[in-house]
Amino acid sequence: MLLVGVSLLAISCAPHRHIQARRFVPPPQKPFVLPTVPELPVFVRVYDDAERVCSSNCMIWFPAELSAVVGFRMPDLPPPAPPRRPPVVAAPRPAPPPVAVESPASPRLGQIFTAEQLRDYNRAFDDSLARVRMILAVAAGRKLTPQQTGIVARIRTFMMQAEQARQQDLVTAVGLARRADVLAQDLSASLQ
């Protein structure tokens, strides 16, 4: 027991080594020095005296300090001319009304049907819309749920699109009428 006490005393009284956190010291920065830019010679534009007009092939470039040696002097140019005013334009007279020219009716593009096909498509169209109108008349006398009211609106939209498409595209019109008919059948089933 004595040994345990002495060892505890020795551990507690022993000098402790403290670890101290090191601080970060950034490395010294070098001062920023702008790079030196070499001096470029100043150039003078020289024109060919024989031409008196500068074009790309008569222009010569050389350093300005050589101009004193050569004895060249820039020619005196006349001052720029004042800007010209645009001419005064009289107010335009109103144009006469355009004459309506009748153009021949352009041919319509579309599918060509036999008389029997045309009769079948028109019968299918009329039958579908007749069933739809009958179901909508029954639904008008009833109190409808919000879902049923939405179906009625979609049916009316399909009917309107089918009637508009009948003149241009009979096949599309029959397809729209059938969609309205299917929705009307579903509405009829939900009303019972």
Buried (B, 14 or more C-beta within 10 A) or exposed (E): EEEEEEEEEEEEEEEEEEEEEEEEEEEEEEEEEEEEEEEEEEEBEBBEEEEEEEEEEBEEEBEEEEBEEEEBEEEEEEEEEEEEEEEEEEEEEEEEEEEEEEEEEEEEEEEEBEEEEEEEBBEBBEBBBEBBEEBBEEBEEEEBEEEBEEBBEBBBBBBEBBBEBBEEBBBBBBBBBBBBBEBBEBBBEEBE
